Amino acid sequence: MAEKFLEIAFTDSVRKAQEHYFGSSQRVHAAEPADPLTEDEITFIHSRDSFYMATVSELGWPYMQHRGGKPGFLYVTGPASLAFADYKGNRQMISTGNLAGNNRVLLFLMDYPNRQRLKVLGHARVEDARRHPELVTKFSTPDIQRIVERVFLIEVVSFDWNCPKYITPRYTAAEVEQAILPLRRRIAELESQLKAKT
């Protein structure tokens, strides 16, 4: 766990819970204002085709939303900054509204086949695509620019990698197709051999 993530996550209430269940709590030291992303996080983020984003409403309720796109649709724009284009959706605007009142955000990125997960804490702002066409061009591909309504810009505060325990491996249709491709080729080869013998 990165130092700033520890400082943010391990509040007094969390440390009391640790003491209750385990007899002691983890020490937290003052951290730098932010933990920059390393090459490991950057590579992982670039490879994702989806993530979950949590915000908090002005009433204090958490809200989780899925975001998806082609691998790399979540851009790493610097050692402590991310961006992504937000597409037309259900018109509820809950994440956007929440961020207007509280700019804290958590991204939860999963790699099910490799049983890896990364959490990213940050501060987000939302820019209207109509007012910032240059951001739409910068953070989306030409084939989807017509459906971009907003661009989210996130200043990363910290991140945390979780252990792989209890992550059930899951695979996309494309990953399954890639895995069975050698079997398809072998079947075609054997069918060809059988045909030649008849």
N, CA, C and O of each residue as an XYZ file, in Angstrom:
792
protein
N       0.848     -1.179      0.000
C       0.000      0.000      0.000
C       0.891      1.238      0.000
O       1.792      1.350      0.831
N       0.652      2.159     -0.913
C       1.432      3.385     -0.981
C       1.197      4.212      0.281
O       0.134      4.135      0.897
N       2.206      5.006      0.661
C       2.174      5.735      1.926
C       0.964      6.661      2.072
O       0.321      6.680      3.121
N       0.657      7.417      1.036
C      -0.465      8.349      1.138
C      -1.785      7.598      1.247
O      -2.692      8.037      1.953
N      -1.899      6.466      0.552
C      -3.110      5.658      0.643
C      -3.308      5.189      2.086
O      -4.421      5.222      2.611
N      -2.207      4.749      2.723
C      -2.260      4.328      4.122
C      -2.762      5.456      5.010
O      -3.642      5.261      5.848
N      -2.189      6.634      4.816
C      -2.555      7.778      5.637
C      -4.035      8.126      5.486
O      -4.708      8.452      6.463
N      -4.533      8.052      4.254
C      -5.936      8.384      3.998
C      -6.877      7.295      4.500
O      -7.907      7.594      5.105
N      -6.530      6.037      4.254
C      -7.443      4.925      4.541
C      -7.477      4.535      6.015
O      -8.531      4.165      6.533
N      -6.346      4.612      6.688
C      -6.289      4.133      8.068
C      -6.638      5.262      9.041
O      -5.770      5.826      9.707
N      -7.915      5.568      9.098
C      -8.421      6.584     10.022
C      -8.434      6.015     11.440
O      -8.142      4.837     11.646
N      -8.772      6.853     12.410
C      -8.859      6.382     13.796
C      -9.857      5.234     13.920
O      -9.597      4.258     14.623
N     -10.995      5.347     13.243
C     -12.010      4.289     13.317
C     -11.501      2.983     12.717
O     -11.797      1.903     13.228
N     -10.739      3.083     11.638
C     -10.178      1.887     11.006
C      -9.153      1.241     11.934
O      -9.137      0.020     12.088
N      -8.300      2.053     12.550
C      -7.292      1.500     13.457
C      -7.955      0.860     14.687
O      -7.467     -0.149     15.196
N      -9.055      1.438     15.162
C      -9.788      0.827     16.285
C     -10.361     -0.529     15.873
O     -10.347     -1.476     16.660
N     -10.860     -0.619     14.652
C     -11.379     -1.904     14.154
C     -10.247     -2.923     14.057
O     -10.438     -4.088     14.407
N      -9.074     -2.502     13.589
C      -7.922     -3.405     13.521
C      -7.561     -3.915     14.918
O      -7.287     -5.101     15.103
N      -7.563     -3.014     15.889
C      -7.238     -3.400     17.268
C      -8.274     -4.366     17.820
O      -7.926     -5.319     18.517
N      -9.546     -4.125     17.513
C     -10.614     -5.000     17.995
C     -10.450     -6.427     17.470
O     -10.576     -7.394     18.221
N     -10.165     -6.546     16.162
C     -10.102     -7.876     15.550
C      -8.732     -8.535     15.611
O      -8.641     -9.763     15.615
N      -7.669     -7.744     15.659
C      -6.334     -8.328     15.575
C      -5.424     -7.994     16.750
O      -4.287     -8.463     16.801
N      -5.908     -7.189     17.695
C      -5.114     -6.880     18.877
C      -4.118     -5.748     18.710
O      -3.507     -5.314     19.686
N      -3.949     -5.274     17.511
C      -3.049     -4.144     17.258
C      -3.482     -3.464     15.970
O      -4.302     -3.990     15.218
N      -2.920     -2.288     15.728
C      -3.240     -1.568     14.505
C      -1.964     -1.181     13.776
O      -0.889     -1.099     14.372
N      -2.099     -0.948     12.487
C      -0.934     -0.569     11.691
C      -0.595      0.889     11.949
O      -1.477      1.742     12.044
N       0.699      1.159     12.059
C       1.150      2.532     12.279
C       1.067      3.310     10.974
O       1.325      2.778      9.894
N       0.708      4.556     11.098
C       0.611      5.423      9.931
C       1.523      6.621     10.161
O       1.439      7.297     11.187
N       2.385      6.868      9.201
C       3.289      8.011      9.276
C       2.835      9.075      8.284
O       2.180      8.772      7.287
N       3.186     10.301      8.565
C       2.853     11.387      7.636
C       3.487     11.100      6.278
O       4.664     10.749      6.193
N       2.707     11.249      5.236
C       3.170     10.923      3.881
C       3.309     12.188      3.055
O       2.851     13.264      3.440
N       3.947     12.029      1.917
C       4.018     13.119      0.941
C       2.601     13.443      0.463
O       1.706     12.612      0.622
N       2.368     14.627     -0.119
C       1.007     14.985     -0.556
C       0.399     14.020     -1.572
O      -0.822     13.889     -1.646
N       1.244     13.345     -2.354
C       0.719     12.402     -3.355
C       1.769     11.348     -3.660
O       2.967     11.577     -3.500
N       1.293     10.177     -4.108
C       2.175      9.094     -4.552
C       2.101      9.016     -6.063
O       1.057      8.653     -6.604
N       3.195      9.351     -6.771
C       3.139      9.264     -8.235
C       3.006      7.822     -8.705
O       3.506      6.896     -8.068
N       2.329      7.653     -9.820
C       2.196      6.332    -10.434
C       3.559      5.857    -10.917
O       4.361      6.646    -11.415
N       3.812      4.559    -10.765
C       5.048      3.975    -11.283
C       4.746      3.314    -12.628
O       3.601      3.304    -13.080
N       5.761      2.775    -13.248
C       5.578      2.108    -14.536
C       4.593      0.940    -14.432
O       3.850      0.668    -15.375
N       4.588      0.252    -13.287
C       3.656     -0.872    -13.092
C       2.202     -0.414    -13.174
O       1.389     -1.034    -13.860
N       1.881      0.668    -12.476
C       0.510      1.178    -12.498
C       0.145      1.704    -13.891
O      -0.956      1.463    -14.386
N       1.069      2.415    -14.504
C       0.809      2.995    -15.831
C       0.520      1.902    -16.856
O      -0.429      2.011    -17.633
N       1.330      0.857    -16.858
C       1.135     -0.258    -17.789
C      -0.209     -0.936    -17.549
O      -0.926     -1.262    -18.495
N      -0.544     -1.146    -16.281
C      -1.806     -1.790    -15.925
C      -2.993     -0.939    -16.371
O      -3.938     -1.456    -16.967
N      -2.948      0.349    -16.088
C      -4.038      1.258    -16.466
C      -4.235      1.270    -17.979
O      -5.370      1.224    -18.455
N      -3.143      1.331    -18.737
C      -3.240      1.354    -20.203
C      -3.874      0.081    -20.767
O      -4.467      0.110    -21.845
N      -3.754     -1.018    -20.053
C      -4.259     -2.296    -20.574
C      -5.731     -2.543    -20.249
O      -6.321     -3.492    -20.766
N      -6.327     -1.718    -19.413
C      -7.705     -1.958    -18.985
C      -8.720     -1.460    -20.007
O      -8.533     -0.427    -20.650
N      -9.808     -2.233    -20.136
C     -10.909     -1.819    -21.002
C     -12.137     -1.415    -20.186
O     -13.196     -1.139    -20.749
N     -11.993     -1.382    -18.857
C     -13.081     -0.909    -18.005
C     -12.556     -0.639    -16.600
O     -11.477     -1.092    -16.218
N     -13.342      0.103    -15.851
C     -13.069      0.301    -14.427
C     -14.360      0.744    -13.756
O     -15.337      1.084    -14.423
N     -14.351      0.735    -12.436
C     -15.471      1.235    -11.651
C     -15.030      2.537    -10.992
O     -13.885      2.666    -10.557
N     -15.943      3.496    -10.922
C     -15.624      4.797    -10.349
C     -16.603      5.108     -9.223
O     -17.819      5.078     -9.414
N     -16.049      5.410     -8.036
C     -16.876      5.741     -6.887
C     -16.780      7.227     -6.579
O     -15.699      7.816     -6.595
N     -17.945      7.823     -6.296
C     -18.040      9.208     -5.851
C     -18.930      9.223     -4.616
O     -19.510      8.202     -4.246
N     -19.035     10.397     -3.976
C     -19.874     10.528     -2.788
C     -20.817     11.706     -2.986
O     -20.402     12.776     -3.431
N     -22.097     11.502     -2.649
C     -23.089     12.566     -2.828
C     -22.993     13.596     -1.710
O     -22.288     13.387     -0.722
N     -23.692     14.688     -1.869
C     -23.709     15.717     -0.827
C     -24.423     15.240      0.430
O     -24.316     15.870      1.482
N     -25.157     14.122      0.327
C     -25.799     13.522      1.499
C     -24.884     12.497      2.169
O     -25.241     11.908      3.189
N     -23.704     12.291      1.587
C     -22.742     11.362      2.178
C     -22.853      9.930      1.692
O     -22.163      9.047      2.202
N     -23.724      9.686      0.700
C     -23.899      8.328      0.182
C     -22.895      8.043     -0.930
O     -22.679      8.887     -1.800
N     -22.271      6.843     -0.907
C     -21.366      6.481     -2.001
C     -22.157      6.065     -3.233
O     -23.292      5.598     -3.132
N     -21.545      6.242     -4.392
C     -22.160      5.841     -5.659
C     -21.071      5.244     -6.531
O     -19.991      5.820     -6.666
N     -21.351      4.091     -7.122
C     -20.379      3.385     -7.962
C     -20.909      3.309     -9.383
O     -22.077      2.988     -9.598
N     -20.052      3.603    -10.357
C     -20.454      3.580    -11.764
C     -19.390      2.862    -12.586
O     -18.196      3.007    -12.326
N     -19.821      2.096    -13.569
C     -18.904      1.409    -14.484
C     -18.572      2.323    -15.651
O     -19.434      3.044    -16.153
N     -17.314      2.289    -16.080
C     -16.885      2.980    -17.298
C     -16.128      1.982    -18.156
O     -15.335      1.194    -17.640
N     -16.367      2.009    -19.475
C     -15.702      1.059    -20.355
C     -15.340      1.673    -21.682
O     -15.862      2.723    -22.058
N     -14.444      1.016    -22.390
C     -13.996      1.458    -23.707
C     -12.920      0.523    -24.219
O     -12.684     -0.542    -23.648
N     -12.280      0.921    -25.280
C     -11.172      0.123    -25.803
C      -9.999      0.210    -24.836
O      -9.840      1.228    -24.162
N      -9.155     -0.856    -24.748
C      -7.984     -0.757    -23.873
C      -7.216      0.541    -24.137
O      -6.927      0.892    -25.281
N      -6.899      1.238    -23.056
C      -6.200      2.511    -23.183
C      -7.116      3.718    -23.148
O      -6.640      4.850    -23.230
N      -8.449      3.503    -23.024
C      -9.363      4.646    -23.018
C      -9.197      5.502    -21.758
O      -9.586      6.670    -21.742
N      -8.616      4.915    -20.700
C      -8.238      5.694    -19.525
C      -6.790      6.119    -19.733
O      -5.875      5.298    -19.668
N      -6.596      7.402    -19.982
C      -5.287      7.934    -20.338
C      -4.488      8.302    -19.087
O      -5.029      8.892    -18.151
N      -3.209      7.954    -19.075
C      -2.282      8.453    -18.067
C      -1.625      9.676    -18.685
O      -0.870      9.556    -19.650
N      -1.905     10.845    -18.138
C      -1.431     12.091    -18.736
C      -0.203     12.652    -18.031
O       0.368     13.653    -18.463
N       0.194     12.008    -16.952
C       1.372     12.427    -16.201
C       1.574     11.471    -15.044
O       0.773     10.553    -14.866
N       2.630     11.657    -14.244
C       2.889     10.730    -13.142
C       1.809     10.743    -12.061
O       1.754      9.834    -11.233
N       0.960     11.754    -12.061
C      -0.118     11.815    -11.071
C      -1.393     12.373    -11.688
O      -2.123     13.122    -11.039
N      -1.663     12.010    -12.938
C      -2.887     12.515    -13.575
C      -3.433     11.533    -14.606
O      -2.685     10.864    -15.320
N      -4.762     11.468    -14.660
C      -5.484     10.582    -15.572
C      -6.582     11.378    -16.264
O      -6.973     12.449    -15.800
N      -7.074     10.846    -17.376
C      -8.195     11.476    -18.080
C      -8.953     10.413    -18.859
O      -8.377      9.419    -19.301
N     -10.250     10.636    -19.021
C     -11.033      9.771    -19.903
C     -12.241     10.526    -20.425
O     -12.771     11.425    -19.772
N     -12.659     10.138    -21.612
C     -13.858     10.701    -22.232
C     -15.079      9.957    -21.696
O     -15.065      8.734    -21.556
N     -16.131     10.714    -21.399
C     -17.362     10.145    -20.872
C     -18.417     10.201    -21.974
O     -18.673     11.263    -22.542
N     -19.027      9.060    -22.272
C     -19.933      8.951    -23.405
C     -21.387      9.206    -23.016
O     -21.743      9.228    -21.838
N     -22.206      9.396    -24.032
C     -23.653      9.518    -23.818
C     -24.142      8.293    -23.069
O     -23.730      7.171    -23.363
N     -25.027      8.510    -22.093
C     -25.517      7.385    -21.308
C     -26.967      7.540    -20.923
O     -27.810      7.917    -21.737
N     -27.245      7.239    -19.653
C     -28.634      7.195    -19.206
C     -29.165      8.548    -18.724
O     -30.303      8.629    -18.261
N     -28.380      9.584    -18.824
C     -28.787     10.958    -18.512
C     -29.083     11.187    -17.034
O     -29.777     12.140    -16.682
N     -28.563     10.322    -16.167
C     -28.793     10.521    -14.739
C     -27.821     11.544    -14.144
O     -28.199     12.297    -13.246
N     -26.585     11.583    -14.626
C     -25.581     12.576    -14.219
C     -25.200     12.484    -12.737
O     -24.822     13.488    -12.134
N     -25.295     11.304    -12.155
C     -25.033     11.170    -10.715
C     -23.552     11.394    -10.400
O     -23.225     12.167     -9.499
N     -22.657     10.731    -11.129
C     -21.221     10.923    -10.869
C     -20.822     12.375    -11.090
O     -20.109     12.958    -10.273
N     -21.278     12.955    -12.186
C     -20.942     14.344    -12.505
C     -21.469     15.287    -11.432
O     -20.759     16.195    -10.999
N     -22.709     15.078    -11.002
C     -23.285     15.902     -9.949
C     -22.557     15.737     -8.623
O     -22.288     16.716     -7.927
N     -22.240     14.489     -8.278
C     -21.511     14.248     -7.028
C     -20.171     14.978     -7.018
O     -19.786     15.570     -6.010
N     -19.466     14.931     -8.145
C     -18.138     15.552     -8.206
C     -18.205     17.077     -8.128
O     -17.223     17.721     -7.759
N     -19.346     17.653     -8.470
C     -19.504     19.106     -8.343
C     -19.532     19.516     -6.871
O     -19.143     20.631     -6.522
N     -19.993     18.608     -6.015
C     -20.059     18.910     -4.590
C     -18.884     18.386     -3.795
O     -18.516     18.965     -2.773
N     -18.294     17.299     -4.251
C     -17.160     16.670     -3.563
C     -16.295     16.036     -4.643
O     -16.706     15.055     -5.264
N     -15.113     16.576     -4.876
C     -14.323     16.124     -6.019
C     -13.503     14.864     -5.763
O     -12.694     14.470     -6.603
N     -13.707     14.229     -4.605
C     -12.974     12.989     -4.328
C     -13.537     11.844     -5.169
O     -14.746     11.725     -5.366
N     -12.628     11.014     -5.653
C     -13.023      9.904     -6.518
C     -12.127      8.704     -6.230
O     -10.970      8.862     -5.838
N     -12.666      7.514     -6.426
C     -11.876      6.291     -6.350
C     -12.141      5.488     -7.614
O     -13.292      5.235     -7.970
N     -11.075      5.091     -8.287
C     -11.188      4.193     -9.437
C     -10.776      2.801     -8.991
O      -9.796      2.633     -8.266
N     -11.530      1.811     -9.430
C     -11.265      0.413     -9.084
C     -11.080     -0.334    -10.385
O     -12.036     -0.518    -11.139
N      -9.855     -0.769    -10.659
C      -9.516     -1.416    -11.930
C      -9.231     -2.890    -11.693
O      -8.440     -3.246    -10.819
N      -9.884     -3.751    -12.483
C      -9.745     -5.198    -12.318
C      -9.115     -5.852    -13.535
O      -9.382     -5.475    -14.675
N      -8.274     -6.838    -13.267
C      -7.770     -7.747    -14.294
C      -8.148     -9.141    -13.812
O      -7.403     -9.771    -13.061
N      -9.304     -9.617    -14.245
C      -9.809    -10.900    -13.751
C      -8.945    -12.092    -14.152
O      -8.680    -12.945    -13.304
N      -8.492    -12.195    -15.411
C      -7.695    -13.365    -15.769
C      -6.422    -13.499    -14.929
O      -6.037    -14.610    -14.564
N      -5.776    -12.389    -14.626
C      -4.521    -12.416    -13.856
C      -4.730    -12.143    -12.378
O      -3.770    -12.057    -11.612
N      -6.000    -12.005    -11.976
C      -6.367    -11.824    -10.567
C      -5.602    -10.661     -9.926
O      -4.965    -10.810     -8.883
N      -5.685     -9.507    -10.577
C      -5.056     -8.297    -10.061
C      -6.095     -7.193     -9.952
O      -7.025     -7.128    -10.756
N      -5.937     -6.327     -8.961
C      -6.821     -5.179     -8.828
C      -6.029     -3.981     -8.315
O      -5.139     -4.113     -7.475
N      -6.370     -2.831     -8.833
C      -5.698     -1.585     -8.474
C      -6.751     -0.553     -8.102
O      -7.728     -0.360     -8.826
N      -6.546      0.114     -6.959
C      -7.433      1.194     -6.531
C      -6.657      2.497     -6.646
O      -5.487      2.565     -6.268
N      -7.305      3.524     -7.164
C      -6.672      4.833     -7.338
C      -7.551      5.891     -6.682
O      -8.727      6.029     -7.020
N      -6.973      6.637     -5.743
C      -7.662      7.757     -5.111
C      -7.251      9.054     -5.792
O      -6.088      9.226     -6.158
N      -8.197      9.962     -5.963
C      -7.833     11.225     -6.580
C      -8.903     12.284     -6.428
O      -9.923     12.085     -5.767
N      -8.642     13.412     -7.057
C      -9.592     14.525     -7.141
C      -9.924     14.705     -8.618
O      -9.030     14.791     -9.460
N     -11.220     14.763     -8.923
C     -11.647     14.820    -10.321
C     -12.387     16.113    -10.628
O     -13.053     16.698     -9.774
N     -12.246     16.532    -11.864
C     -13.091     17.615    -12.365
C     -13.650     17.174    -13.708
O     -13.047     16.369    -14.417
N     -14.812     17.716    -14.040
C     -15.510     17.323    -15.255
C     -15.600     18.531    -16.172
O     -16.022     19.611    -15.756
N     -15.200     18.340    -17.428
C     -15.276     19.418    -18.421
C     -16.303     19.054    -19.485
O     -16.332     17.921    -19.967
N     -17.142     20.014    -19.846
C     -18.174     19.834    -20.864
C     -17.506     19.720    -22.239
O     -16.726     20.588    -22.631
N     -17.815     18.661    -22.953
C     -17.215     18.424    -24.271
C     -17.542     19.540    -25.257
O     -16.734     19.838    -26.137
N     -18.707     20.158    -25.126
C     -19.109     21.226    -26.044
C     -18.208     22.453    -25.892
O     -17.984     23.196    -26.848
N     -17.700     22.651    -24.683
C     -16.827     23.809    -24.436
C     -15.355     23.489    -24.639
O     -14.529     24.392    -24.769
N     -15.029     22.199    -24.667
C     -13.626     21.792    -24.784
C     -13.444     20.713    -25.850
O     -13.078     19.583    -25.525
N     -13.693     21.044    -27.108
C     -13.518     20.041    -28.165
C     -12.079     19.543    -28.267
O     -11.836     18.429    -28.732
N     -11.120     20.372    -27.831
C      -9.717     19.950    -27.878
C      -9.462     18.783    -26.925
O      -8.614     17.936    -27.203
N     -10.190     18.729    -25.801
C     -10.048     17.602    -24.868
C     -10.676     16.343    -25.448
O     -10.159     15.241    -25.261
N     -11.793     16.509    -26.153
C     -12.439     15.363    -26.804
C     -11.481     14.744    -27.818
O     -11.325     13.524    -27.869
N     -10.842     15.586    -28.622
C      -9.881     15.109    -29.620
C      -8.702     14.412    -28.959
O      -8.211     13.393    -29.445
N      -8.258     14.975    -27.849
C      -7.071     14.449    -27.166
C      -7.340     13.124    -26.461
O      -6.468     12.256    -26.421
N      -8.556     12.959    -25.897
C      -8.818     11.803    -25.049
C      -9.875     10.842    -25.584
O     -10.507     10.115    -24.818
N     -10.063     10.843    -26.905
C     -10.937      9.838    -27.515
C     -10.507      9.618    -28.959
O      -9.854     10.465    -29.568
N     -10.880      8.485    -29.480
C     -10.544      8.154    -30.859
C     -11.632      8.698    -31.789
O     -12.768      8.890    -31.355
N     -11.303      8.949    -33.056
C     -12.282      9.559    -33.976
C     -13.607      8.823    -34.073
O     -14.645      9.455    -34.270
N     -13.598      7.503    -33.939
C     -14.825      6.728    -34.097
C     -15.842      6.951    -32.978
O     -17.016      6.622    -33.151
N     -15.425      7.496    -31.842
C     -16.372      7.700    -30.739
C     -16.540      9.169    -30.353
O     -17.323      9.474    -29.454
N     -15.840     10.068    -30.997
C     -15.890     11.475    -30.592
C     -17.297     12.063    -30.637
O     -17.609     12.968    -29.863
N     -18.148     11.566    -31.528
C     -19.506     12.106    -31.651
C     -20.373     11.774    -30.436
O     -21.394     12.427    -30.217
N     -19.983     10.766    -29.639
C     -20.797     10.399    -28.466
C     -20.179     10.878    -27.147
O     -20.702     10.567    -26.077
N     -19.086     11.620    -27.209
C     -18.456     12.123    -25.982
C     -19.213     13.362    -25.507
O     -19.403     14.313    -26.265
N     -19.640     13.338    -24.257
C     -20.354     14.474    -23.677
C     -19.516     15.252    -22.663
O     -19.697     16.457    -22.485
N     -18.594     14.545    -22.001
C     -17.762     15.154    -20.976
C     -16.375     14.538    -21.009
O     -16.167     13.474    -21.592
N     -15.433     15.217    -20.377
C     -14.108     14.648    -20.158
C     -13.797     14.779    -18.672
O     -13.913     15.857    -18.089
N     -13.398     13.656    -18.072
C     -13.013     13.636    -16.659
C     -11.493     13.767    -16.569
O     -10.758     13.055    -17.253
N     -11.039     14.676    -15.726
C      -9.613     14.888    -15.479
C      -9.361     14.607    -14.003
O      -9.998     15.208    -13.139
N      -8.443     13.703    -13.712
C      -8.231     13.238    -12.343
C      -6.791     13.478    -11.909
O      -5.844     13.070    -12.582
N      -6.647     14.152    -10.766
C      -5.335     14.307    -10.142
C      -5.185     13.180     -9.133
O      -5.930     13.114     -8.155
N      -4.238     12.307     -9.363
C      -4.037     11.124     -8.519
C      -3.403     11.539     -7.196
O      -2.423     12.283     -7.166
N      -3.983     11.041     -6.102
C      -3.415     11.263     -4.775
C      -2.599     10.046     -4.356
O      -1.483     10.183     -3.856
N      -3.160      8.854     -4.561
C      -2.439      7.635     -4.206
C      -3.108      6.430     -4.855
O      -4.102      6.563     -5.569
N      -2.546      5.254     -4.592
C      -3.054      4.019     -5.186
C      -2.727      2.855     -4.274
O      -1.895      2.968     -3.373
N      -3.393      1.731     -4.518
C      -3.149      0.524     -3.738
C      -3.437     -0.701     -4.595
O      -4.463     -0.778     -5.271
N      -2.511     -1.656     -4.552
C      -2.714     -2.955     -5.181
C      -3.256     -3.897     -4.119
O      -2.736     -3.935     -3.004
N      -4.293     -4.656     -4.448
C      -4.825     -5.658     -3.516
C      -4.282     -7.035     -3.846
O      -3.812     -7.295     -4.954
N      -4.360     -7.912     -2.846
C      -3.925     -9.293     -3.064
C      -4.935    -10.010     -3.968
O      -6.074     -9.560     -4.098
N      -4.527    -11.119     -4.593
C      -5.412    -11.816     -5.541
C      -6.440    -12.733     -4.877
O      -7.242    -13.361     -5.569
N      -6.426    -12.818     -3.549
C      -7.357    -13.719     -2.861
C      -8.793    -13.457     -3.275
O      -9.229    -12.310     -3.377
N      -9.506    -14.523     -3.507
C     -10.948    -14.504     -3.759
C     -11.355    -13.825     -5.067
O     -12.538    -13.551     -5.270
N     -10.412    -13.551     -5.944
C     -10.774    -13.036     -7.263
C     -10.977    -14.238     -8.182
O     -10.035    -14.981     -8.455
N     -12.188    -14.424     -8.650
C     -12.477    -15.510     -9.579
C     -12.030    -15.089    -10.974
O     -12.487    -14.063    -11.478
N     -11.149    -15.858    -11.608
C     -10.738    -15.483    -12.969
C     -11.935    -15.485    -13.916
O     -12.732    -16.423    -13.920
N     -12.052    -14.437    -14.708
C     -13.096    -14.313    -15.723
C     -12.430    -13.861    -17.015
O     -11.401    -13.186    -16.986
N     -13.013    -14.232    -18.139
C     -12.382    -13.954    -19.422
C     -13.379    -13.329    -20.384
O     -14.555    -13.693    -20.394
N     -12.911    -12.400    -21.182
C     -13.754    -11.809    -22.215
C     -13.880    -12.792    -23.371
O     -13.115    -13.752    -23.467
N     -14.845    -12.547    -24.244
C     -15.013    -13.396    -25.429
C     -13.743    -13.370    -26.278
O     -13.344    -14.399    -26.823
N     -13.104    -12.201    -26.395
C     -11.871    -12.086    -27.189
C     -10.741    -12.905    -26.558
O      -9.962    -13.534    -27.273
N     -10.649    -12.900    -25.224
C      -9.602    -13.673    -24.544
C      -9.829    -15.177    -24.707
O      -8.880    -15.939    -24.893
N     -11.095    -15.594    -24.634
C     -11.412    -17.012    -24.832
C     -11.075    -17.418    -26.263
O     -10.492    -18.477    -26.493
N     -11.443    -16.578    -27.216
C     -11.159    -16.871    -28.631
C      -9.658    -17.020    -28.868
O      -9.221    -17.915    -29.592
N      -8.882    -16.144    -28.257
C      -7.420    -16.215    -28.403
C      -6.877    -17.512    -27.798
O      -5.970    -18.132    -28.354
N      -7.437    -17.914    -26.661
C      -6.971    -19.119    -25.975
C      -7.273    -20.389    -26.767
O      -6.484    -21.335    -26.755
N      -8.423    -20.410    -27.461
C      -8.795    -21.639    -28.186
C      -8.325    -21.633    -29.638
O      -8.538    -22.612    -30.354
N      -7.697    -20.561    -30.080
C      -7.226    -20.485    -31.463
C      -6.307    -21.650    -31.843
O      -6.485    -22.224    -32.917
N      -5.327    -22.024    -30.999
C      -4.496    -23.186    -31.350
C      -5.313    -24.476    -31.496
O      -5.002    -25.319    -32.337
N      -6.362    -24.624    -30.670
C      -7.210    -25.813    -30.778
C      -7.990    -25.811    -32.094
O      -8.127    -26.849    -32.741
N      -8.494    -24.653    -32.484
C      -9.215    -24.549    -33.767
C      -8.294    -24.923    -34.935
O      -8.694    -25.638    -35.853
N      -7.062    -24.428    -34.878
C      -6.104    -24.730    -35.944
C      -5.807    -26.228    -36.003
O      -5.740    -26.818    -37.081
N      -5.630    -26.839    -34.814
C      -5.327    -28.275    -34.763
C      -6.506    -29.087    -35.287
O      -6.311    -30.057    -36.019
N      -7.727    -28.701    -34.921
C      -8.918    -29.393    -35.409
C      -8.997    -29.290    -36.933
O      -9.280    -30.280    -37.608
N      -8.752    -28.107    -37.471
C      -8.787    -27.920    -38.924
C      -7.731    -28.782    -39.601
O      -7.969    -29.350    -40.668
N      -6.559    -28.875    -38.972
C      -5.478    -29.697    -39.527
C      -5.867    -31.173    -39.538
O      -5.638    -31.867    -40.528
N      -6.453    -31.656    -38.445
C      -6.859    -33.059    -38.365
C      -8.005    -33.364    -39.328
O      -8.031    -34.430    -39.942
N      -8.950    -32.436    -39.461
C     -10.040    -32.629    -40.411
C      -9.512    -32.703    -41.831
O      -9.995    -33.496    -42.640
N      -8.518    -31.874    -42.136
C      -7.899    -31.899    -43.457
C      -7.228    -33.234    -43.725
O      -7.319    -33.769    -44.829
N      -6.547    -33.777    -42.706
C      -5.882    -35.088    -42.845
C      -6.892    -36.201    -43.083
O      -6.684    -37.082    -43.917
N      -7.996    -36.146    -42.330
C      -9.049    -37.155    -42.496
C      -9.659    -37.089    -43.898
O      -9.916    -38.115    -44.528
N      -9.879    -35.885    -44.359
C     -10.462    -35.693    -45.680
C      -9.544    -36.252    -46.765
O     -10.005    -36.828    -47.751
N      -8.238    -36.073    -46.566
C      -7.257    -36.545    -47.551
C      -7.233    -38.067    -47.628
O      -6.911    -38.637    -48.670
N      -7.574    -38.721    -46.522
C      -7.552    -40.191    -46.482
C      -8.797    -40.815    -47.076
O      -8.804    -42.001    -47.404
N      -9.846    -40.030    -47.216
C     -11.103    -40.599    -47.724
C     -11.233    -40.436    -49.222
O     -12.231    -40.860    -49.805
